[in-house]
């Protein structure tokens, strides 16, 4: 999921001043250099676990006015 930040952070349609690819990669490398960061390897239940995490935390966005939340597994 770390690499998912690259296309978003470098896209002018998302940010008025997007990062260069080199800058975005540098930020991701900085995250990975932190001692508390551990890589997660995909397993057979990967999709299930990610779905549970997204669905359990997705409703948290309801506290922001104007945000529409849709349950993704319906």
C-alpha positions in Angstrom: 0.0 0.0 0.0 3.0 2.3 0.4 3.5 2.3 -3.3 -0.1 3.2 -3.9 0.8 6.7 -2.6 3.0 7.3 -5.6 0.4 7.8 -8.3 -1.7 9.9 -6.0 1.0 12.2 -4.7 2.5 12.8 -8.1 -0.8 13.6 -9.9 -1.8 17.1 -10.8 -5.5 16.2 -10.8 -5.1 15.4 -7.0 -2.7 18.1 -5.8 -2.2 21.6 -7.1 1.5 21.1 -6.6 2.2 17.4 -7.0 5.4 15.8 -5.9 8.0 14.7 -8.4 8.4 10.9 -8.6 11.9 11.2 -7.1 10.5 13.2 -4.1 7.6 10.8 -3.6 10.0 7.8 -3.7 12.2 9.6 -1.2 9.3 10.0 1.2 8.3 6.3 0.9 12.0 5.3 1.5 11.9 7.5 4.6 8.9 5.7 5.9 10.5 2.3 5.2 13.7 3.4 7.1 11.7 4.0 10.3 12.5 1.3 12.9 8.8 0.7 13.7 7.9 -0.1 10.0 7.5 -3.8 9.1 6.7 -5.1 5.7 3.5 -7.2 5.5 3.6 -10.1 3.1 0.5 -11.2 1.3 -1.2 -14.4 2.4 -4.2 -16.4 1.3 -6.5 -14.3 3.6 -5.0 -11.0 2.5 -8.1 -9.8 0.8 -10.3 -10.8 3.7 -8.1 -9.0 6.3 -7.8 -5.8 4.2 -11.6 -5.8 3.6 -12.2 -6.2 7.3 -9.8 -3.3 8.1 -11.3 -1.0 5.5 -14.9 -1.8 6.5 -14.3 -1.4 10.2 -12.5 1.9 9.9 -14.5 3.3 6.9 -17.4 4.4 9.0 -15.0 6.7 10.9 -15.2 9.1 8.0 -18.9 9.7 8.8 -17.8 12.2 11.5 -16.8 14.6 8.7 -19.7 16.6 7.4 -20.4 16.2 3.7 -18.5 12.9 3.4 -20.5 10.1 1.8 -19.5 6.6 2.8 -20.5 3.5 0.9 -20.0 0.0 2.3 -17.6 -1.5 -0.3 -18.5 -5.2 0.1 -22.2 -4.8 -0.6 
